[in-house]
Amino acid sequence: MVALVLVCASCTGGPHPPGDTGSGTAQVSSMPTGPTAGERCQKEPVAGVKALRFPSAGAALFGIEAGSGGRGVVLVHGEGSRGACAWWPEIAALADRGFHVLAFDHRCTGWSTCPHDQDVVSDVLKAVTELRRRGAQHVAVVAADTGVPEALDAAARGRSGIDAVVTLSAAAQEGTRPSPAADPPEVRVPALFAVARDDPKAPVALTRAMYRRSSREARRMVVLPAVSGHAQTMLHEDGGDLPQGPFWRRFVAFLRAHTAP
């Protein structure tokens, strides 16, 4: 199992919410009273895309929700201050295709608070629980870059509430975020592993190691051609602002198949 006791390098990666010093047990009430998703991501408001807050193991997490219904998708970001905003195009695109979507800022990133406890796996699990509380019946977790190991660890836990998992460009260790290279967790839910052939941050061998530790009955591995990009950019095969192309369609089909009510 991947070790997930770490020092949060991303504490400097984004502004803390008003009232949070980053030095104690966070409370949900310490979050901004009326933040919007557009304000967090510095984007124009999008109809149906809204902000929310929820607690997680001493932290108060900021989230972005879109869509409704039983087909849930939790989006886990990689390292850096963009946090949930890294998924901005995909949030609306998935909601338009009938999914109930929740992206969130990990603790010590963006508008989430920064307690001493850096249990990022709890953040993933709490996001799944929150989305189920809001009406999702089946939930897939999609993780990119350095967000992959915590998503896999969450999916490997019993009674996680995770029905499927997708990894996009599992990155080798970078900064203080962990890498699943040494001992990938054994994932027993349907899983789709995707990586570009020439991605210098995400070795194909690393993705293959995770694939081999997943359930034989419901696993897929996709190695995209060179210059397909890294993480979310693999979903934008024409380089445009909106996700589209053959892999995007395969990605959506996988999510649809494993979040069916």
Secondary structure, 3 states (H helix, E strand, C coil): CCCCCCCCHHHHCCCCCCCCCCCCCCCHHHCCCCCCHHHHHCCCCCCCEEEEEEEECCEEEEEEEECCCCEEEEEECCCCCCHHHHHHHHHHHHHHCCCEEEEECCCCCCCCCCCCCCCHHHHHHHHHHHHHHCCCCEEEEEEEHHHHHHHHHHHHCCCCCCCEEEEECCCCCECCECCCCCCCCCECCCEEEEEECCCCCCCHHHHHHHHHCECHHHEEEEEECCCCCCHHHHHECCCCCCCECHHHHHHHHHHHHHCCC
